[in-house]
Amino acid sequence: MENMNIPIIVSELQKISGLLTQLGVNLQVLVEGCQRKDNLLPLLLDRVAEVVANTEPLATHPVMTARKIYKQEVIALLNISVRTYDRHKASGLLKPRGLGHDFYYAEDLEEAIAEGKRRGRL
């Protein structure tokens, strides 16, 4: 089930990458305009409008707005101890996304929830 979402995720990440690339190009044009110092205000207004238009879809993208589920909530949700959480993480059953602070999205926990139901914990 997890592998079926990979093409969708790749497609969405490619869209985000395109938006970020476009944003970088827009900012480069703005920098070049500042260096020339001619007709700066109209150029600045045009580029800011483009940046806003291109970042708005990114800010509302599901990857950016999906609710993060942190370690303590995962422990409570799966009805497991901290030690079991650590074992599941080490075995790969739980795969956190964060660096420093473990967090998950709901789809990341599907396998662990199914395992908890199978074992009668949930």
Secondary structure, 3 states (H helix, E strand, C coil): CCHHHHHHHHHHHHHHHHHHHHHHHHHHHHHHHHHHCCCHHHHHHHHHHHHHHHHHHHHCCHHHHCCCEEHHHHHHHHCCCHHHHHHHHHHCCCCCCCCCCCEECHHHHHHHHHHHHHCCCC
